[in-house]
Every structure is written in C-alpha cells, then in structure tokens.
Amino acid sequence: MAGRNDEYLINTRPGRALFLFSLPIMIGNLFQQTYTVVDSLVVGRFVGEAALAAIGACYAFTSIFIWAAFGGGIGASVVVSRLFGERDYRRMASAVSTALIMFFIISLGLTVTGLVISRPVMTLLRTPAESLEPAIVYLRIYFLGLPFLFLYNIVSSMFNALGNSRITLYFLIFSSLLNIVLDVLFVRNLHMGIGGVAWATLIAQGLASVTSLALLLRTTNAYLRRTKAGLAGTSDEPANNDMRSDPVERPRLYDRKLAASMWSIAWPSILQQCTVSIGMMLVQSVVNTFGAAALAGYSAGSRVEDYCCAPWSAFNAAISTYTAQNIGAGEMARVRRGFRSISLMILACSIGIFLVLEPAAPLIMKAFLGDNISATASSVGIAYIRWDGIFIGLLGFKMSVDGTLRGAADTRAFTIANLVNLAIRVTMAFTLAPVFGIMMVWVASPVGWLANALISGLHLRKLPFMRKQGKAE
C-alpha cells in the first residue's frame, strides 16, 4: 500500500516532515512504555516489593537482547531507507526479506543462550535472595518470546524506513492495550504472580508481530507492482500477464550483499548497545547491594526514565530515517536543516518533562507501590526521578546526534562516544556509590550523556552535509 505522499521525508519542509514522522512513533513508544510501567505497577501492588525488585534486577540483563533487536532493526532500516530514496523497489524488497531471515536466525540463537545463562548471570549480579527465584521465572518466559521481540522490531523498522510510522503506532497500541488487559487478568484475577506479567508480554507481542509481518509483506508487494507498472507504461510492447516474461527481475529472498551492508551498520549499534547493557548490568550489581527496597525504588525510577525516553527514541528513529532517505535522494542540505529542527523539538520536550517530574515524583512512587511503600524505596525513587527531570534533555540530544550519524551510515564515532559514556557511568557507580550512596548511580548518567553528545557532535560537524553548501536553504 504505497501511499501517494510516501516520499514526504524527502520533499516536505524538514521540521514538518520530522514532526509528522516522529509523532506516531512517539505515541507508540508511550503506549509501549505504558505497558511496561503497568507491568511494574501491577507487580508492585499485587505481588510486592520483592517481585518489583526482581523485574528491576532483570531489566539490565534483558536490555542486552532488546538492544540487539533494536540494532538489527536499525541496520536493516538504513539500507531499506537508502533503496527507498533511490526508488529501487526490487532491491528494497530483497532487503526486507533478507533482514527477516537473518535476524530470525540470530534470535533463535540468543533465545537458547538466554535460557542457559539466566540463573548464573542473575546470581553473579548479586540479586537479593528474595528476588532471585521470581527473576528466574520471569526470564525463562521472556526468552521464549524473544523471536517475537526480534520480529516485531525488524518489521517496525521496515515500516519506519518506508516513512509509514503510523502502521507501527497502530500495532503498538494494539499490543500495549492487550498487554495491560492480560497483566491485570493474569496477576490480579488468576494470581499467576510475576510469571503472569511475562506471559502477557509474550502473547501480546506475538500477536502484534505476526499480524504486522503479514501487512509488511503486502506493502512490499505493492511497491513491486509499482515498479512493474512503471516499466509496462514505458514499453512499446503489448502487456503480457505471463509472469515468466515479466521485465522486472524477481527480488532475491536472501541477498548476501545486502545482508553484509545491513550487518556493517547493525553490528556497531548492536555491539555498542550490548556493551552499554553489560555496563548497566555491572551498575545493577552495585544497586543490588543496597537491598530489595532500594532496588524497588530504583526499578520504579528506571521505568519512569524509560517513559521519558519515548520522545527521544522517536526523534532518533525519525532523524535516522530522514537522513538516510535524503542522502539516498541526494538532498544533502536538508539533512542539516532537519537536525536543527529535531534539536528544537528536544529542547521543548525537555522543558515539559522537567515541569512534570519535579512536583509529581512522590505521587509517581506511591502509584508504583501504594500506601505501604517503604521509606527507602520512596526516597530512592523520588531522588532518581527528580534528577532525571533536570538532565534528561542531554540524553535526547545525544540520541539525535547518534541517529543522524547512523542514518549517514557513519557508525564509528557514536560507537566510541557511547563506550566513553558507559565507562564514565560504570566507573562512577563502582567507585563513588559505595562511599556516597546509591544516588551516585544516577548522578553519573548526565556526565556520561554529555561526554557522548560532545564526541558524536564534534564528529558530526565535520561531515560534508552539515556544512553550508549544496542547495539553498
């Protein structure tokens, strides 16, 4: 279903194009984060602090696999965006099927790995004793659904690469609402405990991924028909409905060259994000030493941070796809204009987040753990949330710079920058938290984000499309 204005990222005013593209992703991300927050709310209220702490303890570990799926989607989307910008729909279709096959195989390998290493890893991270077994239950179910997670991320990235972020929104809304309903049903009504939350996520994500895959294949076929129609319209020969004589070469189901191109973009993102996640696991091991109550507060704060990152993830995806499509179309001057527009959007959102989080932090913590919340969990969560409210804009700017570089297939600088970010945060957590307290874990975050943004930003300024040249602005 190729729309009539499916090239709006190339021919519409940059600010408007980026807003139109990012808004559905942002709304979808908010729905997605809403169900993860509801997971924690339901567990905290109906199962207890130890179970909420277990979800928090799992988060750094599962984020390795989440970011692997996300990195795979990014690598595939940049290649597809470039081919879309070039209007090479046959190779674009090959890129879609290649990405689906390659990352499905990878997801199966990671599923087995996750099931095998869950207990040793959680033990190594010094998970509090009362939270260890619930964490293992959650992880076993989570890893069974990992192929669906990969499938959903790849399909969503494909739709974003085609400029159709609304499709992603519709499936996210469906998945999120179903997940919330199943959370309440499984945990509150059927008393399935922390396992109920995991099963709810698996079922909702599985249904969304399979149905969105069917729609992606239909959309890809529509672009192929557009190519065939275009060739038929320019031919002097009579139309021939025999597919054996079709002038368009059939797309390859698996194209090694395209797979190599995707992987060359995906692996730095996957390596960088997985390394960051491993670093966050090390930070998590520091948090775990402060006990289950502090871990529960930290877990709630982490969920709020993820929620605040919904616009940043949308802007990251928007500027990445926008940059790739415009480079593919030869519209270099538009990339610089788009980056300025996305920076202004981040500034506006940062102010809004600050104005909400500062006064609302105590109410947010009470929502997670009810009136019986412990003083430790409450103070940890409130401090974390308020600190994020002040500095979360740094993370947004760092992600927009990284997204621009990724769209330009220039991954080296932001990979190095993210590793520096990680080194700062891990070092500060390990050296300062035992002395000054758990607060040093989140105090370290903006220091790392700033270093990351500076390194990536200085490299971005040197690239040709960021200089004032080419078409008039």
C-alpha positions as CSV (number, residue, x, y, z in Angstrom):
1,M,0.0,0.0,0.0
2,A,2.3,2.6,-1.3
3,G,0.8,5.9,-0.4
4,R,0.7,8.9,-2.8
5,N,2.9,11.0,-0.4
6,D,5.2,8.3,0.8
7,E,8.2,10.5,0.0
8,Y,7.3,13.3,2.3
9,L,10.6,13.0,4.2
10,I,12.4,14.0,1.0
11,N,10.1,16.7,-0.3
12,T,8.2,18.3,2.7
13,R,9.6,21.1,4.9
14,P,12.1,19.4,7.3
15,G,10.5,20.4,10.6
16,R,7.1,19.4,9.4
17,A,8.3,16.1,7.9
18,L,10.2,15.1,11.0
19,F,7.2,16.0,13.2
20,L,4.8,14.0,11.1
21,F,7.1,11.0,11.1
22,S,8.1,11.1,14.8
23,L,4.6,11.8,16.3
24,P,3.2,8.3,15.6
25,I,6.4,6.7,16.8
26,M,6.3,8.8,20.0
27,I,2.7,7.9,20.7
28,G,3.5,4.3,20.1
29,N,6.5,4.4,22.4
30,L,4.4,6.0,25.1
31,F,1.9,3.1,24.7
32,Q,4.8,0.6,24.8
33,Q,6.3,2.2,27.9
34,T,2.8,2.4,29.5
35,Y,2.5,-1.3,29.4
36,T,6.0,-1.8,30.9
37,V,5.0,0.7,33.6
38,V,1.8,-1.1,34.1
39,D,3.8,-4.4,34.5
40,S,5.6,-2.8,37.4
41,L,2.5,-1.2,38.9
42,V,0.6,-4.5,38.8
43,V,3.5,-6.4,40.3
44,G,4.3,-3.8,42.9
45,R,0.7,-3.6,44.1
46,F,-0.5,-7.2,43.8
47,V,2.7,-9.2,44.3
48,G,5.0,-7.0,46.4
49,E,8.3,-5.1,46.6
50,A,10.4,-8.2,46.2
51,A,8.7,-9.0,42.9
52,L,9.1,-5.4,41.7
53,A,12.7,-5.6,42.6
54,A,13.0,-8.9,40.6
55,I,11.7,-7.1,37.4
56,G,14.2,-4.3,38.1
57,A,17.0,-6.8,38.5
58,C,16.1,-8.4,35.2
59,Y,16.0,-5.2,33.3
60,A,19.7,-4.6,32.7
61,F,20.1,-8.3,31.5
62,T,17.1,-8.3,29.2
63,S,18.1,-4.9,27.7
64,I,21.1,-6.6,26.1
65,F,18.6,-8.6,24.0
66,I,16.2,-5.7,23.4
67,W,19.1,-3.6,22.1
68,A,20.3,-6.4,19.9
69,A,16.9,-6.5,18.3
70,F,16.8,-2.7,18.0
71,G,20.3,-2.6,16.5
72,G,19.3,-5.2,13.9
73,G,16.2,-3.1,13.0
74,I,18.4,0.0,12.6
75,G,20.9,-1.7,10.3
76,A,18.1,-3.0,8.1
77,S,16.1,0.2,8.1
78,V,19.1,2.3,7.0
79,V,19.6,0.1,3.9
80,V,15.9,0.0,3.1
81,S,15.6,3.8,3.5
82,R,18.5,4.3,1.1
83,L,17.0,2.0,-1.5
84,F,13.6,3.6,-1.0
85,G,15.1,7.1,-1.6
86,E,16.7,5.7,-4.8
87,R,13.3,4.2,-5.8
88,D,15.0,0.8,-6.2
89,Y,12.0,-1.2,-5.0
90,R,13.1,-4.6,-6.2
91,R,16.3,-4.5,-4.1
92,M,14.3,-2.9,-1.3
93,A,12.0,-6.0,-1.3
94,S,15.1,-8.2,-1.2
95,A,16.5,-6.2,1.7
96,V,13.2,-6.7,3.7
97,S,13.2,-10.5,3.2
98,T,16.9,-10.7,3.9
99,A,16.6,-8.8,7.2
100,L,13.7,-11.0,8.3
101,I,15.6,-14.2,7.7
102,M,18.9,-13.1,9.1
103,F,17.6,-11.7,12.3
104,F,15.2,-14.5,12.9
105,I,18.0,-17.0,12.9
106,I,20.0,-14.7,15.2
107,S,17.0,-14.5,17.6
108,L,16.8,-18.3,17.9
109,G,20.5,-18.5,18.9
110,L,20.0,-15.8,21.5
111,T,16.9,-17.5,22.9
112,V,18.9,-20.6,23.7
113,T,21.7,-18.6,25.1
114,G,19.4,-16.6,27.4
115,L,17.7,-19.7,28.7
116,V,21.0,-21.3,29.6
117,I,22.7,-18.4,31.3
118,S,19.8,-16.7,33.1
119,R,20.5,-18.2,36.6
120,P,24.3,-17.9,36.5
121,V,24.0,-14.2,35.4
122,M,21.4,-13.2,38.0
123,T,23.5,-14.9,40.7
124,L,26.6,-13.2,39.5
125,L,24.8,-9.8,39.7
126,R,24.2,-10.4,43.4
127,T,20.4,-10.3,43.0
128,P,18.8,-10.1,46.5
129,A,17.8,-13.6,47.7
130,E,14.1,-12.8,48.0
131,S,14.0,-11.6,44.4
132,L,16.2,-14.3,42.7
133,E,13.6,-17.0,42.0
134,P,10.9,-14.6,40.8
135,A,13.5,-13.1,38.4
136,I,14.4,-16.6,37.0
137,V,10.7,-17.4,36.4
138,Y,10.3,-14.1,34.6
139,L,13.4,-14.6,32.4
140,R,12.5,-18.1,31.3
141,I,9.2,-16.9,29.9
142,Y,10.8,-13.7,28.5
143,F,13.3,-15.7,26.4
144,L,10.7,-18.0,25.0
145,G,9.2,-14.8,23.4
146,L,12.5,-13.4,22.2
147,P,11.9,-14.3,18.5
148,F,8.7,-12.3,18.6
149,L,10.6,-9.4,20.0
150,F,13.1,-9.5,17.2
151,L,10.4,-10.0,14.5
152,Y,8.4,-7.0,15.8
153,N,11.5,-4.7,15.9
154,I,12.5,-5.6,12.4
155,V,9.0,-5.2,11.0
156,S,8.6,-1.9,12.8
157,S,11.9,-0.7,11.4
158,M,10.9,-1.6,7.9
159,F,7.7,0.4,8.1
160,N,9.6,3.4,9.6
161,A,12.2,3.1,6.7
162,L,9.3,3.4,4.3
163,G,8.1,6.6,6.1
164,N,5.0,4.8,7.3
165,S,5.4,5.2,11.1
166,R,1.6,5.2,11.6
167,I,1.4,1.5,11.0
168,T,3.9,0.9,13.8
169,L,1.7,3.1,16.0
170,Y,-1.4,1.0,15.3
171,F,0.3,-2.2,16.2
172,L,1.9,-0.7,19.3
173,I,-1.5,0.5,20.6
174,F,-3.0,-2.9,19.9
175,S,-0.1,-4.8,21.6
176,S,0.1,-2.4,24.6
177,L,-3.7,-2.4,25.4
178,L,-3.8,-6.2,25.1
179,N,-0.7,-6.5,27.4
180,I,-2.3,-4.3,30.0
181,V,-5.6,-6.3,30.0
182,L,-3.7,-9.6,30.2
183,D,-1.5,-8.2,33.0
184,V,-4.5,-7.5,35.2
185,L,-6.2,-10.7,34.3
186,F,-3.2,-13.0,34.9
187,V,-1.8,-11.3,38.0
188,R,-4.8,-9.9,39.9
189,N,-7.5,-12.3,38.8
190,L,-5.6,-15.6,38.1
191,H,-2.9,-15.0,40.7
192,M,-0.1,-16.0,38.4
193,G,2.5,-13.7,40.0
194,I,5.4,-12.3,38.1
195,G,5.1,-15.1,35.5
196,G,1.7,-13.6,34.5
197,V,3.4,-10.4,33.5
198,A,5.9,-12.3,31.3
199,W,3.2,-14.4,29.7
200,A,1.1,-11.3,29.0
201,T,4.0,-9.6,27.2
202,L,4.8,-12.8,25.1
203,I,1.2,-13.2,24.0
204,A,0.6,-9.6,23.1
205,Q,3.9,-9.2,21.3
206,G,3.5,-12.4,19.5
207,L,0.1,-11.5,18.0
208,A,1.3,-8.0,17.0
209,S,4.5,-9.3,15.4
210,V,2.7,-11.9,13.2
211,T,0.0,-9.6,12.0
212,S,2.4,-6.8,11.3
213,L,4.6,-9.1,9.3
214,A,1.6,-10.1,7.1
215,L,1.0,-6.4,6.4
216,L,4.6,-5.7,5.7
217,L,4.8,-8.4,3.0
218,R,1.6,-7.0,1.4
219,T,3.1,-3.5,1.4
220,T,6.4,-4.7,-0.1
221,N,4.5,-6.4,-2.9
222,A,2.6,-3.1,-3.6
223,Y,6.0,-1.4,-4.3
224,L,7.0,-4.2,-6.6
225,R,3.7,-3.8,-8.5
226,R,4.5,-0.1,-8.8
227,T,7.9,-0.9,-10.5
228,K,6.2,-3.4,-12.9
229,A,3.5,-0.8,-13.8
230,G,6.1,1.8,-14.4
231,L,8.1,-0.4,-16.8
232,A,4.9,-1.6,-18.5
233,G,3.9,2.0,-19.1
234,T,7.2,2.8,-20.9
235,S,7.2,-0.3,-23.0
236,D,6.3,-0.3,-26.7
237,E,5.4,-4.0,-26.4
238,P,1.8,-5.1,-25.6
239,A,1.2,-6.0,-22.0
240,N,1.8,-9.6,-21.1
241,N,0.3,-11.2,-18.0
242,D,2.7,-14.1,-18.1
243,M,4.9,-13.7,-15.0
244,R,7.7,-15.7,-16.8
245,S,8.2,-12.9,-19.3
246,D,7.9,-10.0,-16.7
247,P,10.7,-7.5,-17.4
248,V,11.3,-6.9,-13.6
249,E,13.8,-9.4,-12.1
250,R,12.3,-11.1,-9.1
251,P,13.7,-9.9,-5.8
252,R,16.1,-12.4,-4.1
253,L,14.7,-14.0,-1.0
254,Y,18.2,-13.6,0.6
255,D,20.8,-11.3,-0.8
256,R,24.3,-11.7,0.7
257,K,25.5,-8.3,-0.4
258,L,22.5,-6.6,1.2
259,A,22.9,-8.7,4.3
260,A,26.5,-7.6,4.6
261,S,25.5,-4.0,4.2
262,M,22.9,-4.3,6.9
263,W,25.3,-6.1,9.2
264,S,28.0,-3.5,8.7
265,I,25.6,-0.9,10.1
266,A,23.8,-3.1,12.6
267,W,26.8,-4.7,14.3
268,P,28.3,-1.4,15.7
269,S,24.9,-0.5,17.1
270,I,24.4,-4.0,18.5
271,L,27.9,-4.1,19.9
272,Q,27.7,-0.6,21.3
273,Q,24.2,-1.1,22.9
274,C,25.0,-4.6,24.2
275,T,28.2,-3.3,25.7
276,V,26.3,-0.5,27.3
277,S,23.8,-3.0,28.6
278,I,26.6,-5.1,30.0
279,G,27.9,-2.0,31.7
280,M,24.4,-1.3,33.1
281,M,24.4,-4.9,34.4
282,L,27.6,-4.0,36.3
283,V,25.9,-0.9,37.6
284,Q,22.9,-3.1,38.5
285,S,25.2,-5.3,40.6
286,V,26.1,-2.2,42.6
287,V,22.4,-1.2,43.1
288,N,21.6,-4.8,44.2
289,T,24.0,-4.5,47.1
290,F,21.7,-1.8,48.7
291,G,18.9,-4.4,49.2
292,A,15.4,-5.2,47.8
293,A,13.8,-1.9,49.0
294,A,16.3,0.3,47.3
295,L,16.2,-1.9,44.2
296,A,12.4,-1.5,44.1
297,G,12.8,2.3,44.2
298,Y,15.5,2.2,41.6
299,S,13.3,0.0,39.4
300,A,10.4,2.4,39.5
301,G,12.8,5.3,38.7
302,S,14.2,3.3,35.7
303,R,10.6,2.8,34.4
304,V,9.9,6.5,34.6
305,E,13.2,7.2,32.8
306,D,12.3,4.8,30.0
307,Y,8.9,6.5,29.8
308,C,10.6,9.9,29.4
309,C,12.8,8.4,26.6
310,A,9.8,7.7,24.4
311,P,10.1,11.1,22.6
312,W,13.9,10.6,22.3
313,S,13.5,7.2,20.7
314,A,11.0,8.7,18.2
315,F,13.3,11.5,17.3
316,N,16.2,9.1,17.0
317,A,14.3,6.9,14.5
318,A,13.0,10.0,12.7
319,I,16.3,11.7,12.1
320,S,18.0,8.4,11.2
321,T,15.4,7.5,8.5
322,Y,15.2,11.2,7.4
323,T,19.0,11.4,7.0
324,A,19.2,8.1,5.1
325,Q,16.4,8.9,2.7
326,N,17.7,12.4,1.9
327,I,21.2,11.2,1.4
328,G,19.8,8.5,-0.9
329,A,17.9,11.2,-2.9
330,G,20.9,13.5,-3.0
331,E,19.3,16.1,-0.8
332,M,22.3,16.8,1.4
333,A,21.3,20.4,2.5
334,R,18.0,19.0,4.0
335,V,19.9,16.9,6.5
336,R,21.4,19.9,8.3
337,R,18.1,21.7,8.4
338,G,16.4,18.5,9.8
339,F,19.0,18.2,12.5
340,R,18.3,21.8,13.6
341,S,14.6,21.1,13.7
342,I,14.9,17.9,15.8
343,S,17.1,19.8,18.3
344,L,14.4,22.4,18.8
345,M,11.8,19.6,19.4
346,I,14.1,18.0,22.0
347,L,14.5,21.3,23.8
348,A,10.7,21.8,24.0
349,C,10.1,18.3,25.3
350,S,12.9,18.6,27.9
351,I,11.2,21.6,29.4
352,G,7.9,19.8,29.5
353,I,9.4,16.7,31.2
354,F,11.1,18.8,33.8
355,L,7.8,20.7,34.7
356,V,6.0,17.3,35.1
357,L,8.6,15.2,37.0
358,E,9.7,17.7,39.7
359,P,6.4,18.1,41.5
360,A,5.0,14.7,40.6
361,A,7.8,12.4,41.8
362,P,6.2,11.5,45.2
363,L,2.8,10.7,43.6
364,I,4.5,8.5,41.0
365,M,6.3,6.4,43.6
366,K,3.0,6.0,45.5
367,A,1.4,4.8,42.3
368,F,4.0,2.1,41.9
369,L,4.0,0.7,45.5
370,G,0.8,2.0,47.1
371,D,0.5,3.4,50.6
372,N,2.6,0.7,52.2
373,I,5.7,1.8,50.3
374,S,8.9,1.7,52.4
375,A,10.8,4.9,53.2
376,T,13.9,3.5,51.4
377,A,12.1,2.7,48.2
378,S,10.3,6.0,48.3
379,S,13.4,8.2,48.8
380,V,15.4,6.3,46.2
381,G,12.7,6.5,43.6
382,I,11.9,10.2,44.2
383,A,15.6,11.3,44.1
384,Y,16.1,9.3,40.9
385,I,13.0,10.7,39.1
386,R,13.8,14.3,40.1
387,W,17.4,14.1,38.9
388,D,16.2,12.7,35.6
389,G,13.8,15.6,35.2
390,I,16.7,18.1,35.3
391,F,19.1,16.3,32.9
392,I,17.0,14.1,30.6
393,G,17.4,16.6,27.8
394,L,21.1,15.7,27.5
395,L,20.1,12.1,26.6
396,G,17.7,13.3,24.0
397,F,20.3,15.5,22.3
398,K,22.9,12.7,22.4
399,M,20.4,10.3,20.8
400,S,19.5,12.8,18.0
401,V,23.2,13.2,17.1
402,D,23.7,9.4,17.1
403,G,20.6,8.9,15.0
404,T,21.9,11.4,12.4
405,L,25.3,9.6,12.2
406,R,23.5,6.2,12.0
407,G,21.4,7.5,9.1
408,A,24.6,8.6,7.3
409,A,26.0,5.0,7.9
410,D,28.8,6.7,9.9
411,T,28.8,4.5,13.0
412,R,32.4,4.6,14.3
413,A,32.2,8.0,16.1
414,F,29.0,7.3,18.0
415,T,30.1,3.8,18.9
416,I,33.3,5.3,20.6
417,A,31.2,8.0,22.2
418,N,28.8,5.5,23.7
419,L,31.6,3.4,25.1
420,V,33.0,6.5,26.7
421,N,29.6,7.2,28.2
422,L,29.5,3.7,29.5
423,A,33.0,3.9,31.0
424,I,32.1,7.1,32.9
425,R,28.9,5.7,34.3
426,V,30.3,2.3,35.4
427,T,33.4,3.9,36.9
428,M,31.5,6.4,38.9
429,A,29.0,3.8,40.1
430,F,31.6,1.4,41.3
431,T,33.9,4.0,42.9
432,L,31.5,6.5,44.3
433,A,28.3,4.6,45.2
434,P,29.9,2.5,47.9
435,V,31.2,5.8,49.5
436,F,28.5,8.4,48.9
437,G,25.4,6.1,48.4
438,I,23.2,4.8,45.7
439,M,22.5,8.3,44.4
440,M,25.8,8.2,42.6
441,V,24.4,5.7,40.2
442,W,22.0,8.2,38.6
443,V,24.3,11.2,39.2
444,A,26.8,9.6,36.8
445,S,24.2,9.4,34.0
446,P,24.2,13.0,32.7
447,V,28.0,13.1,32.9
448,G,28.2,10.2,30.5
449,W,25.4,11.6,28.3
450,L,27.3,14.9,28.0
451,A,30.6,13.3,27.1
452,N,28.8,11.1,24.5
453,A,27.0,14.1,22.9
454,L,30.2,16.1,22.7
455,I,32.2,13.4,21.0
456,S,29.5,12.5,18.5
457,G,28.5,16.1,17.9
458,L,32.1,17.2,17.1
459,H,32.4,14.4,14.6
460,L,29.0,15.3,13.1
461,R,30.0,18.9,12.5
462,K,32.9,17.7,10.3
463,L,30.7,15.8,7.8
464,P,30.1,17.4,4.4
465,F,26.3,17.5,4.6
466,M,26.5,19.5,7.9
467,R,28.4,22.4,6.2
468,K,26.6,25.2,4.3
469,Q,26.9,24.1,0.8
470,G,24.7,22.5,-1.9
471,K,21.1,23.5,-2.4
472,A,20.0,26.8,-0.9
473,E,18.3,26.7,2.4
